[in-house]
Amino acid sequence: MTKENWQEEAKNVARGIRRRVLEHTVRNNGGYLSQACSSAEIWASLYTKILNIGESEAPMIPAPFPGVPSAENKDYFTGYAYNGPKAPELDRIFLSPVQYALVLYATLVEVGRMSQEGLEQFNTDGSTVEMIGAEHSPGHEITAGSLGQALSQVAGIAYARRKKGETGRNWLFMSDGEFQIGQTWEALAIAKFYELDNVAIVVDVNGQQADGAMKDVLDIEPLTSRIEAFGAHVIKVNGNDVEALVKAASAQPGGKPLVILAYTNPYCGIDLLENRYPKLHYVRFKSEEERSIYAELLDAMNKEQGI
């Protein structure tokens, strides 16, 4: 694949992610639309260029929920098979803010790892395609729990993999709101202490959280210097620029975890969302008139993408 081809593929996947999440939001009168706007290029870059993973080993249409894990439940599974096999030389990818699950599912569809029929199972009884993703959900391997817990889990996985001589990197997608949480900082300190340079974190710094703008709730800036003070190697980029993301991902800081601060636009590609600022966390249309405006935008996006 040439340089131009991967760039165009990543941009097309990002556009497709936004379109699919917008379609879901219009159809269901609600959805995590702003998260798709801000992070589409991050997910597209990960799955088309950055991640060293194998072909999916999971069914295109996700299997039903197998029941809770136990010694007696032989049918239990996680959703990691959508990211291919686990092998010493291959990367692993983890999602921390699981309200982004819809965006991850849309990504899996766009890159051919899950079918559209799977996406249509979203938030239905008995489905693994859960609204708040868990370890059995497509593309997931762990249950991240409350926000801020996944980094601790990934640090432990990375440490174990290194002890076993595995060379694959362990990628974690995080939200900026998780840097309001003490456990995040504790996990960073652990990652530096054990020199876990096989940990790579991409943070969607979109400046938004459930209660409004981050700066008005609990400002986390200057985020770069704060994370550097905990011993990580930090690269700050435009998170809606696929080239900048891929370049940052190639960094291999010896003895330090890598943190890519991807500063993004929370209404990138869907300017209508700016009218809802600063409450962008979850879109629930206020009227049928507002819904129809977004439906018109969806029609335009479908035509532009030849659908």
Sequence and secondary structure as in RCSB ss.txt:
>XXXX:A:sequence
MTKENWQEEAKNVARGIRRRVLEHTVRNNGGYLSQACSSAEIWASLYTKILNIGESEAPMIPAPFPGVPSAENKD
YFTGYAYNGPKAPELDRIFLSPVQYALVLYATLVEVGRMSQEGLEQFNTDGSTVEMIGAEHSPGHEITAGSLGQA
LSQVAGIAYARRKKGETGRNWLFMSDGEFQIGQTWEALAIAKFYELDNVAIVVDVNGQQADGAMKDVLDIEPLTS
RIEAFGAHVIKVNGNDVEALVKAASAQPGGKPLVILAYTNPYCGIDLLENRYPKLHYVRFKSEEERSIYAELLDA
MNKEQGI
>XXXX:A:secstr
  HHHHHHHHHHHHHHHHHHHHHHHHHHT B HHHHHHHHHHHHHIIIII       S SS  B   S  TT TT
   GGGGG    TTS EEEESSGGGHHHHHHHHHHTTSS HHHHTTTT TTBSS SS  TTSTT  S   STT H
HHHHHHHHHHHHHTT    EEEEEEGGGGGSHHHHHHHHHHHHTT TTEEEEEEE SEETTEEHHHH    SHHH
HHHHTT EEEEEETT HHHHHHHHT   TTS EEEEEE  TTTT GGGGGGTT  SSB  SSHHHHHHHHHHHHH
HHHHTT 
